[in-house]
Amino acid sequence: MGATYEYTGNLTVPAMIHGAYNAVQFASAYLTATGGV
């Protein structure tokens, strides 16, 4: 994400990537815990 910031010069881009990564991790943990997967 640091490289993304250096490439774009915009903090919003790595923040959005970080949020998307967290959402995927949360969804995976939730589906595993509830037996969805």
Secondary structure, DSSP 4 states (H G I P E B T S, - for coil): -HHHHHHH--THHHHHHHHHHHHHHHHHHHHHHHT--
